[in-house]
């Protein structure tokens, strides 16, 4: 291959990064420090009521001007295009506050305008708050669209700790998926179907280490919540380094995407991904399978999912169509015998039988 193929590309990382308690009140100061006094605000539903008073007080103290304010209810890409290009020319940055919809909306709009985007997640249900992609509706279908990694990430742990338990368990499921995603990626590279990036892979492994090694198994413990936030953020940066979602997404995410398509009532992304990770680790004969099982057991993830198990017929249908979700995308599900083996595991594995009924 010509040398030019291997020339390093520029890697973007968040220039503004604040993780701690009481950060909502300080956002105005952070924006002024980065010379961003004119902003467009995009809230998730109900978030302005919850955080508006604190946020606006901080803005007023720093002279922040709100050029545009919007509650995000829809993530249709056509609407985002219209809104983005109708923003006043003096808009200097876009701030997304809330869950996935608000963050993905603002992130994509900022990317269209080549303006700084500041991400303020109110839960840690997945790594999207610091990823270089947005999950949007394109032609009525949920689609992952290239965006840009945030210019800034501000995480107020006072807000995060108040999120419902399901958000923490979803975040766990999304994080643990790196175990199977990295094996799929390496195998795809060995087959000449993907380009492997050692540094991005190391970052993704490190994001798992942050979670496995530096906290108790209590999801309500402050150190656990900080570690989960740091892990998800590191995962997002790994995707930026690789220029692909491969460090964080593999066979387990294909199953989740398939469930989104065929389930009457899809579950939260990370719950789907977490269960699929355990199944795919078994399919891969992954060296970390026992670690995945122990982690999802001791944190209470499995017990939480058991309260509202997956529908067996839907899950098996998702297994059938998962390999077709992405073209020319090798994972363990691409193997000819994977579907039959997966169905057998769903029917025979003690843990999976309790999660999928």
C-alpha positions, 0 to 999 in steps of 0.5 A, a space after each residue: 500500500 502507498 505510504 499516504 494511506 497511513 498518514 495520520 489524520 487530525 483527531 478532535 477531542 473535547 476542548 472543554 471538559 468538566 465532570 463534577 458536582 454543581 456544574 450546571 450553575 457554572 456553564 455560563 462561566 465555562 462558555 465565557 472562558 471559551 469566548 462563546 457568549 451567544 448560544 442556541 439552546 436545545 433541551 430535552 423534554 422536561 429538562 428546562 423545568 428541572 434545570 432552567 432556573 439554575 442554568 439561566 442564573 449562571 448565564 445572566 451572571 456571565 452575560 450569556 445571550 440565548 439566541 435560540 431556545 428549543 425543546 426537542 421532541 423530534 429527531 427528523 433529519 429534515 427538520 434539523 436541517 431547516 432549524 440549523 440553517 435558520 439560526 441567526 448568524 450571530 450564533 456562536 455555539 450550540 448547547 444540548 441538554 438532556 437525553 439522547 434526542 436533544 444531544 443528537 439533535 444539537 450535535 448534528 445541527 452544530 456539525 452542519 454549521 461547523 459551530 462548537 457543540 457543548 454536550 450536557 447529558 442528564 443521564 449516562 444511559 449510553 456513550 452518545 454524549 461524547 461520540 462523533 455520531 448522531 442517531 436520527 430519523 432519516 426517511 422515517 428510519 432510525 439511522 446513525 449519522 456522522 456528526 462530530 465529537 463535541 467541542 465541550 462536555 459538561 457533566 453535572 454529577 448532581 443531575 446524573 445521580 438523580 437519573 432513574 436506575 434504568 439509565 445506569 443499567 443501560 449505560 452499563 450495558 452499552 459499556 460492557 459491549 466493548 468486550 465483544 465489539 473489540 473482538 469482532 473488530 479485530 477478527 474483521 481486520 484479520 479477514 481484510 474487512 476492516 482497518 484496525 487502530 491499535 490506539 483506539 483499541 487501547 482507549 476502548 479497553 481502558 474505558 472498560 478498565 475504568 469501570 471494572 477496576 475503580 468502583 464498587 458494584 453499587 450503581 448508586 455509589 458516587 465513585 461508580 457513577 463518576 467511573 461510568 461517566 468517564 468510561 462512556 466518555 473515553 469510549 466516545 473518544 475511541 470512536 473518534 480516533 478510529 474514525 469508525 464506531 468499531 471500538 464500541 459497536 459490533 455484533 451486540 449492537 447489530 442485535 440491538 438495532 434489529 430489536 429496534 426494527 422488529 420489537 413492538 416495544 423496544 427496550 432502552 438501547 443499553 439494556 438490549 446491548 448488554 444482554 446481546 453482549 453476553 450472548 455474543 461473548 458466548 458465541 465468540 468463545 470470548 476470553 472475557 465471558 466469565 468477567 462479563 457474566 460476573 459484572 452484569 450479575 454483581 451490579 444487578 443488571 441481570 436481575 433488573 432485566 429479568 423484571 421485564 424480560 425480552 420476548 423470545 420470538 422477537 429476540 430470535 427474529 432479531 438474531 436472524 436479521 441482525 447480520 443484514 443490518 450493515 452491508 459488508 460488516 463482519 461480526 461473529 454473527 456473520 459465521 454460518 452456524 452463528 444463528 443456530 448456535 445463538 438460538 440454542 443458547 437462548 433456549 438452553 443457557 440458564 441466564 439467557 432463559 431468564 432474560 429472554 422468555 
